[in-house]
Amino acid sequence: MKLNDVSVDPVRVEQGEWIGEKYDSPIPEMGDLCVKVRGLGNADWRRAQSKLIAALPRNKRVGGQIDSDEIDRINSTLLLEHSLLDWSGIDDDSGNPVSYSKAQAKEILSNPTHRRVRDAIFWAASTVGDGIAAKKEDEAKN
């Protein structure tokens, strides 16, 4: 294993990048969804995550395990506040594009019926800076 093959780009993690099919880094099983996200574990994410976990009541942290509903709530909050910056490829039931806004993102991320979208955004945030987009850009330059 080459160390550079598993390295991440900390600048992309902090500043974000577009992930999605039209950026040559498709999100599995999500069609033309593209999201601009900062990486999981960016500095703001880590600070907020610590505070959100510390604020949980004891009954939500039994035996060091956090209740799964609380994990979903925390991850949705972290995605909304510290990762998701923009999107394209989300349409309403009439086929009209849904423009990104924090309010619209909060509605989608907190709605259990849209769990697959939240999971896709989480997946995208986990790949930021891992070199997929950077490698494609380098290949295109050459």
FIPATOR-734540 format. One line per 5 residues: for each residue z, x, y of N, C-alpha, C, CB. Coordinates in Angstrom, 3 decimals. Glycine has a CB too. Layout:
Z:X:Y:Z:X:Y:Z:X:Y:Z:X:Y; ... $
This chain:
0.000:0.852:-1.181:0.000:0.000:0.000:0.000:0.892:1.236:1.227:-0.966:0.002; -0.915:0.578:2.116:-0.948:1.270:3.394:-0.068:0.505:4.369:-2.406:1.403:3.934; 0.792:1.214:5.042:1.718:0.590:5.981:0.986:-0.220:7.038:2.581:1.645:6.646; -0.136:0.281:7.536:-0.890:-0.445:8.565:-1.461:-1.759:8.051:-2.016:0.421:9.091; -1.674:-1.884:6.747:-2.206:-3.128:6.179:-1.195:-4.272:6.237:-2.636:-2.900:4.737 $
0.082:-3.952:6.357:1.112:-5.000:6.391:1.852:-5.032:7.727:2.111:-4.792:5.256; 1.340:-4.303:8.705:1.961:-4.289:10.027:1.551:-5.523:10.818:1.579:-3.012:10.794; 2.372:-5.884:11.795:2.040:-6.987:12.691:1.879:-6.447:14.109:3.131:-8.097:12.642; 1.153:-7.193:14.907:0.938:-6.822:16.298:2.005:-7.536:17.140:-0.523:-7.197:16.775; 3.023:-6.809:17.601:4.116:-7.461:18.332:3.671:-8.108:19.640:5.199:-6.460:18.620 $
2.616:-7.595:20.247:2.114:-8.202:21.487:1.573:-9.597:21.188:1.009:-7.315:22.136; 0.803:-9.734:20.110:0.273:-11.055:19.737:1.395:-12.006:19.340:-0.734:-10.925:18.582; 2.410:-11.484:18.659:3.547:-12.325:18.267:4.217:-12.903:19.507:4.570:-11.517:17.429; 4.389:-12.084:20.526:5.066:-12.534:21.743:4.172:-13.384:22.640:5.567:-11.342:22.518; 2.900:-13.002:22.790:2.014:-13.695:23.719:1.229:-14.826:23.076:1.063:-12.720:24.326 $
1.042:-14.771:21.773:0.323:-15.813:21.056:-1.147:-15.511:20.874:0.472:-17.107:21.768; -1.757:-16.257:19.970:-3.189:-16.167:19.727:-3.652:-17.483:19.121:-3.534:-14.963:18.794; -4.963:-17.705:19.189:-5.563:-18.889:18.591:-5.742:-18.648:17.096:-6.921:-19.231:19.268; -5.357:-19.635:16.319:-5.543:-19.619:14.868:-6.321:-20.888:14.520:-4.152:-19.544:14.086; -7.368:-20.753:13.733:-8.155:-21.912:13.315:-9.554:-21.500:12.923:-8.211:-22.954:14.423 $
-10.284:-22.446:12.380:-11.600:-22.167:11.819:-12.557:-21.540:12.822:-12.198:-23.430:11.284; -12.594:-22.065:14.050:-13.559:-21.502:14.999:-13.133:-20.139:15.521:-13.756:-22.450:16.162; -11.964:-19.672:15.107:-11.503:-18.325:15.440:-11.501:-17.440:14.200:-10.098:-18.373:16.065; -12.240:-17.868:13.169:-12.361:-17.120:11.912:-11.034:-16.908:11.201:-12.992:-15.789:12.176; -10.078:-17.777:11.445:-8.801:-17.725:10.727:-8.394:-19.168:10.427:-7.683:-16.968:11.566 $
-9.132:-19.847:9.521:-8.893:-21.273:9.277:-7.488:-21.569:8.756:-9.909:-21.795:8.294; -6.997:-22.716:9.164:-5.713:-23.205:8.681:-5.996:-23.997:7.409:-4.970:-24.086:9.767; -5.419:-23.607:6.277:-5.749:-24.243:4.998:-5.628:-25.766:5.030:-4.856:-23.698:3.917; -6.677:-26.418:4.567:-6.732:-27.868:4.386:-6.546:-28.673:5.671:-5.692:-28.279:3.404; -6.864:-28.060:6.831:-6.681:-28.770:8.097:-7.970:-28.890:8.905:-5.634:-28.073:8.924 $
-9.117:-28.734:8.251:-10.390:-28.950:8.919:-10.562:-28.081:10.143:-10.528:-30.385:9.303; -10.913:-28.725:11.265:-11.197:-27.956:12.477:-9.996:-27.825:13.419:-12.337:-28.595:13.215; -8.788:-28.062:12.903:-7.591:-27.873:13.719:-7.477:-26.408:14.132:-6.321:-28.325:12.949; -7.285:-26.188:15.414:-7.027:-24.860:15.972:-5.787:-24.966:16.844:-8.260:-24.319:16.792; -4.925:-23.971:16.752:-3.717:-23.972:17.567:-3.518:-22.602:18.194:-2.488:-24.365:16.726 $
-3.060:-22.608:19.420:-2.634:-21.363:20.049:-1.128:-21.329:19.926:-3.104:-21.256:21.557; -0.645:-20.326:19.209:0.783:-20.237:18.921:1.282:-18.817:19.106:1.077:-20.716:17.502; 2.539:-18.723:19.505:3.256:-17.459:19.462:3.802:-17.336:18.038:4.414:-17.389:20.558; 4.051:-16.125:17.611:4.493:-15.897:16.238:5.927:-16.328:15.986:4.348:-14.453:15.897; 6.179:-16.692:14.725:7.554:-16.963:14.310:8.370:-15.710:14.578:7.633:-17.382:12.799 $
9.562:-15.901:15.023:10.424:-14.755:15.263:10.178:-14.041:16.572:10.273:-13.798:14.169; 9.382:-14.662:17.472:9.268:-14.040:18.795:10.657:-14.028:19.433:8.230:-14.806:19.705; 10.839:-13.261:20.468:12.176:-13.055:21.049:12.839:-14.366:21.469:12.082:-12.127:22.252; 12.088:-15.266:22.107:12.657:-16.551:22.535:13.044:-17.400:21.324:11.653:-17.319:23.425; 12.201:-17.374:20.296:12.459:-18.117:19.053:13.795:-17.680:18.446:11.304:-17.900:18.029 $
13.988:-16.372:18.316:15.201:-15.857:17.666:16.456:-16.240:18.437:15.125:-14.337:17.528; 16.391:-16.132:19.764:17.563:-16.505:20.570:17.892:-17.987:20.397:17.317:-16.189:22.062; 16.871:-18.835:20.498:17.091:-20.282:20.388:17.527:-20.666:18.980:15.819:-21.048:20.768; 16.952:-20.041:17.979:17.316:-20.350:16.590:18.805:-20.082:16.357:16.457:-19.516:15.602; 19.288:-18.963:16.840:20.714:-18.631:16.683:21.591:-19.692:17.323:21.022:-17.257:17.300 $
21.210:-20.126:18.530:22.001:-21.153:19.231:21.965:-22.488:18.508:21.491:-21.333:20.657; 20.791:-22.876:18.028:20.667:-24.169:17.339:21.457:-24.187:16.034:19.193:-24.483:17.058; 21.434:-23.097:15.311:22.188:-23.021:14.051:23.677:-22.994:14.330:21.779:-21.776:13.237; 24.096:-22.236:15.326:25.513:-22.164:15.671:26.047:-23.514:16.135:25.738:-21.118:16.753; 25.198:-24.334:16.727:25.622:-25.637:17.244:25.725:-26.713:16.153:24.653:-26.097:18.314 $
25.255:-26.408:14.957:25.319:-27.406:13.879:26.771:-27.686:13.496:24.523:-26.924:12.639; 27.096:-28.961:13.273:28.437:-29.267:12.778:28.631:-28.691:11.370:28.677:-30.797:12.773; 29.869:-28.425:11.015:30.179:-27.836:9.706:29.613:-28.629:8.542:31.666:-27.716:9.541; 29.618:-29.951:8.642:29.138:-30.763:7.523:27.632:-30.630:7.311:29.491:-32.220:7.751; 26.930:-30.030:8.260:25.485:-29.777:8.117:25.218:-28.363:7.603:24.768:-29.986:9.466 $
26.308:-27.563:7.450:26.190:-26.183:6.965:27.126:-25.977:5.781:26.511:-25.165:8.098; 26.999:-26.780:4.785:27.899:-26.732:3.630:27.570:-25.517:2.759:27.794:-28.040:2.798; 28.585:-24.694:2.501:28.415:-23.523:1.635:27.356:-22.559:2.135:28.064:-23.963:0.245; 27.179:-22.470:3.436:26.183:-21.575:3.998:24.766:-22.124:3.945:26.231:-20.276:3.289; 24.592:-23.312:3.383:23.279:-23.943:3.289:23.133:-24.984:4.395:23.076:-24.594:1.895 $
21.986:-24.952:5.056:21.726:-25.916:6.122:20.986:-27.108:5.536:20.910:-25.271:7.279; 21.424:-28.294:5.895:20.803:-29.544:5.472:19.300:-29.507:5.764:21.467:-30.750:6.181; 18.470:-29.944:4.812:17.010:-29.852:4.962:16.487:-30.645:6.158:16.330:-30.342:3.699; 17.089:-31.786:6.466:16.664:-32.538:7.651:16.943:-31.748:8.927:17.376:-33.901:7.709; 18.052:-31.009:8.922:18.388:-30.186:10.086:17.424:-29.012:10.214:19.835:-29.674:9.985 $
17.025:-28.429:9.097:16.052:-27.344:9.137:14.744:-27.853:9.745:15.810:-26.769:7.716; 14.296:-29.040:9.309:13.071:-29.626:9.873:13.208:-29.849:11.377:12.741:-30.959:9.174; 14.361:-30.366:11.798:14.591:-30.626:13.223:14.595:-29.330:14.019:15.917:-31.370:13.428; 15.270:-28.316:13.497:15.338:-27.026:14.184:13.952:-26.396:14.268:16.315:-26.076:13.461; 13.219:-26.398:13.150:11.873:-25.808:13.165:10.947:-26.542:14.118:11.275:-25.817:11.764 $
11.040:-27.870:14.162:10.209:-28.637:15.096:10.542:-28.268:16.535:10.402:-30.151:14.877; 11.825:-28.146:16.837:12.256:-27.764:18.179:11.767:-26.369:18.540:13.776:-27.828:18.288; 11.893:-25.441:17.612:11.451:-24.064:17.865:9.941:-23.983:18.044:11.885:-23.148:16.721; 9.195:-24.710:17.211:7.739:-24.738:17.376:7.360:-25.277:18.744:7.087:-25.587:16.279; 7.980:-26.388:19.126:7.669:-27.032:20.401:8.018:-26.142:21.589:8.410:-28.354:20.512 $
9.199:-25.593:21.575:9.704:-24.871:22.749:9.299:-23.400:22.807:11.193:-24.962:22.781; 9.027:-22.786:21.651:8.860:-21.336:21.666:7.651:-20.811:20.898:10.072:-20.711:21.121; 6.782:-21.712:20.425:5.618:-21.229:19.697:4.328:-21.923:20.117:5.831:-21.412:18.223; 4.250:-23.232:19.958:3.006:-23.961:20.209:2.653:-23.962:21.697:3.121:-25.402:19.696; 1.445:-23.451:21.997:0.982:-23.354:23.383:-0.185:-24.288:23.689:0.579:-21.934:23.687 $
-0.994:-24.599:22.678:-2.184:-25.430:22.896:-2.751:-25.809:21.538:-3.259:-24.684:23.768; -3.696:-26.760:21.539:-4.392:-27.115:20.306:-5.752:-27.690:20.609:-3.576:-28.107:19.489; -6.577:-27.731:19.590:-7.830:-28.482:19.621:-8.065:-28.974:18.201:-9.045:-27.602:20.149; -8.871:-30.031:18.085:-9.186:-30.554:16.756:-8.258:-31.647:16.275:-9.168:-29.454:15.778; -7.431:-32.201:17.156:-6.588:-33.353:16.808:-7.174:-34.566:17.507:-5.077:-33.127:17.224 $
-7.486:-35.595:16.728:-8.054:-36.835:17.265:-7.125:-38.004:16.969:-9.459:-37.100:16.672; -7.182:-39.034:17.822:-6.426:-40.251:17.547:-7.188:-41.092:16.525:-6.175:-41.059:18.853; -6.654:-42.253:16.181:-7.270:-43.105:15.150:-8.649:-43.612:15.537:-6.377:-44.283:14.859; -8.960:-43.595:16.832:-10.290:-44.022:17.295:-11.286:-42.869:17.356:-10.180:-44.667:18.667; -10.821:-41.654:17.017:-11.698:-40.494:17.046:-11.736:-39.777:18.377:-13.063:-40.904:16.683 $
-10.882:-40.175:19.299:-10.826:-39.522:20.609:-9.916:-38.298:20.543:-10.327:-40.510:21.695; -10.322:-37.194:21.161:-9.481:-35.998:21.145:-8.123:-36.257:21.794:-10.189:-34.848:21.857; -7.089:-35.715:21.182:-5.736:-35.796:21.735:-5.490:-34.490:22.483:-4.646:-36.037:20.603; -5.354:-34.590:23.788:-5.103:-33.404:24.603:-3.689:-32.903:24.368:-5.324:-33.708:26.098; -3.541:-31.583:24.421:-2.220:-30.994:24.254:-1.356:-31.260:25.478:-2.332:-29.489:24.000 $
-0.143:-31.665:25.221:0.913:-31.713:26.225:2.218:-31.552:25.456:0.880:-33.063:27.077; 3.251:-31.102:26.121:4.547:-30.953:25.438:5.021:-32.297:24.907:5.609:-30.354:26.393; 4.819:-33.364:25.689:5.266:-34.692:25.257:4.520:-35.130:24.001:5.060:-35.724:26.383; 3.200:-34.918:23.991:2.399:-35.293:22.819:2.788:-34.430:21.616:0.882:-35.146:23.121; 2.999:-33.155:21.846:3.396:-32.252:20.763:4.754:-32.661:20.192:3.446:-30.793:21.265 $
5.690:-33.032:21.066:7.018:-33.452:20.596:6.898:-34.686:19.716:7.959:-33.738:21.790; 6.063:-35.628:20.123:5.867:-36.848:19.343:5.324:-36.527:17.945:4.909:-37.800:20.077; 4.352:-35.642:17.879:3.744:-35.287:16.589:4.709:-34.470:15.740:2.437:-34.500:16.805; 5.338:-33.465:16.334:6.218:-32.581:15.571:7.471:-33.275:15.053:6.615:-31.412:16.418; 7.929:-34.297:15.743:9.151:-34.976:15.322:8.895:-36.189:14.430:9.928:-35.403:16.531 $
7.641:-36.552:14.244:7.302:-37.723:13.437:7.128:-37.302:11.975:6.009:-38.408:13.970; 7.968:-37.830:11.077:7.884:-37.438:9.665:6.520:-37.718:9.026:8.951:-38.156:8.883; 5.783:-38.692:9.543:4.475:-38.983:8.956:3.441:-37.900:9.300:3.980:-40.350:9.438; 3.744:-37.070:10.283:2.843:-35.984:10.678:3.345:-34.627:10.180:2.687:-35.955:12.201; 4.105:-34.661:9.110:4.701:-33.438:8.557:3.644:-32.381:8.229:5.503:-33.769:7.301 $
2.491:-32.803:7.711:1.452:-31.832:7.355:0.936:-31.095:8.589:0.290:-32.534:6.639; 0.881:-31.775:9.722:0.449:-31.109:10.964:1.511:-30.100:11.378:0.200:-32.150:12.112; 2.788:-30.511:11.340:3.877:-29.590:11.677:3.844:-28.373:10.748:5.249:-30.309:11.580; 3.661:-28.611:9.456:3.611:-27.506:8.498:2.435:-26.576:8.770:3.523:-28.045:7.077; 1.293:-27.147:9.179:0.110:-26.338:9.494:0.368:-25.472:10.724:-1.123:-27.242:9.726 $
1.029:-26.032:11.727:1.349:-25.267:12.936:2.345:-24.159:12.593:1.924:-26.197:14.045; 3.311:-24.470:11.742:4.286:-23.480:11.292:3.565:-22.351:10.550:5.362:-24.138:10.380; 2.631:-22.712:9.669:1.855:-21.713:8.923:1.091:-20.822:9.894:0.876:-22.398:7.932; 0.439:-21.444:10.875:-0.335:-20.672:11.850:0.577:-19.690:12.600:-1.048:-21.621:12.851; 1.746:-20.160:13.004:2.680:-19.292:13.723:3.157:-18.140:12.837:3.884:-20.103:14.225 $
3.183:-18.371:11.531:3.616:-17.307:10.618:2.535:-16.247:10.422:4.005:-17.900:9.267; 1.290:-16.549:10.809:0.206:-15.580:10.625:-0.167:-14.846:11.909:-1.011:-16.277:10.079; 0.392:-15.245:13.017:0.066:-14.594:14.293:0.423:-13.116:14.222:0.813:-15.276:15.473; -0.521:-12.305:14.655:-0.285:-10.871:14.714:-0.407:-10.152:13.394:1.043:-10.623:15.260; -0.743:-10.883:12.325:-0.800:-10.211:11.021:-2.115:-9.507:10.784:-0.565:-11.201:9.917 $
-2.989:-9.576:11.766:-4.202:-8.799:11.679:-5.445:-9.575:11.306:-4.011:-7.738:10.720; -5.336:-10.831:10.880:-6.524:-11.590:10.485:-7.489:-11.687:11.661:-6.135:-13.005:9.985; -7.021:-12.214:12.777:-7.886:-12.370:13.947:-8.280:-11.005:14.521:-7.182:-13.217:15.024; -7.348:-10.079:14.547:-7.630:-8.758:15.090:-8.702:-8.043:14.270:-6.354:-7.921:15.135; -8.620:-8.147:12.948:-9.610:-7.510:12.075:-10.992:-8.121:12.302:-9.199:-7.653:10.590 $
-11.050:-9.455:12.463:-12.326:-10.116:12.722:-12.921:-9.648:14.053:-12.147:-11.644:12.725; -12.069:-9.520:15.075:-12.538:-9.053:16.369:-13.082:-7.631:16.269:-11.411:-9.118:17.397; -12.374:-6.778:15.546:-12.825:-5.395:15.366:-14.145:-5.335:14.622:-11.774:-4.585:14.618; -14.287:-6.178:13.580:-15.530:-6.202:12.814:-16.692:-6.664:13.703:-15.388:-7.128:11.581; -16.436:-7.631:14.566:-17.483:-8.145:15.443:-17.925:-7.078:16.451:-16.990:-9.404:16.179 $
-17.000:-6.258:16.920:-17.334:-5.191:17.862:-18.206:-4.127:17.209:-16.064:-4.554:18.417; -17.960:-3.889:15.930:-18.729:-2.860:15.206:-20.007:-3.473:14.737:-17.933:-2.273:14.008 $
